[in-house]
């Protein structure tokens, strides 16, 4: 159901972006057509005004009301039944195009009835200060005696430059579409990898648990036998097998819980609990495992209560203490400060361990992360303990941070919303 919903959302998003892009391209095409019509209208009006001025001071009126003809998108001819000078024509063309805000280059030519050719042509570049004259070849037009022609050779480029905003917007939408498609591709790829990883972890841990359970059952039966009890060495070795098997079993359970939490959030059964007794009980369990560890609670009250899942809270404290003891070179000393400030209950776990470099301390809550240091090879684990702690804090909207101490070790601080 969730996969189908995700696929539907991805498909709808893709259709929406493609639809917007298609609409944008259609609008851009329509805008280009409008710009083309606008240029054509302005050119037509300007050429009409040039024709009118060429008749001024002459002894007869124009032979037709509309002497301007558009032969193609960039080519116009103007019928003038009168003689005129090329310099005057060029002056009028420049001035009228300037009035109509036509800023693209143009070229013009006049028909000479004596030579039956288009002559006196010139290319007018509005983007250059130096304007070199050159002869322009224009096709002749039938049935006209005195006329001139105008062509805009860079009309398409001119229109595109006036539509920069539309093209920038279209390009931005294309980039958004490409980024969206790439992101979806990476998301699906990551999802596939996550599923493969989860399946591998589940299969691996289940395959490990079956022989491990057999080892534990056999070892517990073996340690109860009289020959084993009577032989101190055999009893010690059997006890080591049981302890290490239990440790391995705990690691496997931890991996399974983390894999399950990635697929579905952990369910917390919250209740109001006193935290100091839970911490004290956890300290006792840790000291059974590490008898030399010194762990002390510093608090002004043992009546602090919070809403939490007592099981997961105890596991959280156990993981923090276990991690602090593991990374101690000298005799482990851990101080747990419990204070309240501005309706926030703070639990600070301060140890005397080897610490961690400042550039890596922000990664210690990442899954499978294990810092490389002098204790890396001695400490067993998968880098899941502190990740589990972070997950529990996130589920309960608690804040957690780690920082190096001034002398040695680190301090991990939990900030829990608290109301008396």
Secondary structure, DSSP 4 states (H G I P E B T S, - for coil): -HHHHHHHHHHHHHHHHHHHHHHHHHHHHHHHHHHHHHHHHHHHHHHHHHHHHHHTTSSS--SSS--EEEEETTEEEEE-SS---HHHHHHHHHHHHHHTT--S-EEEEEEETTTTEEEEEEEE-TT-S------------TT-SSEEEEE-TTHHHHHHHTTHHHHHHHHHHHHHHHHHHHHHHHHHHHHHHHHHHHHHHHHHHHHHHHHHHHHHHHHHHHHTSHHHHH-HHHHHHHHHHHHHHHHHHHHHHHHHHHHHHHHSPPPP--EEEEHHHHHHHHHHHHHHH-TT-EEEEEES-S--EEEE-HHHHHHHHHHHHHHHHHT-SSS-EEEEEEEEETTEEEEEEEE-S----TTTGGGTTSTT----STTTTTS---S-HHHHHHHHHHHTT-EEEEEE-SSSSEEEEEEEE---
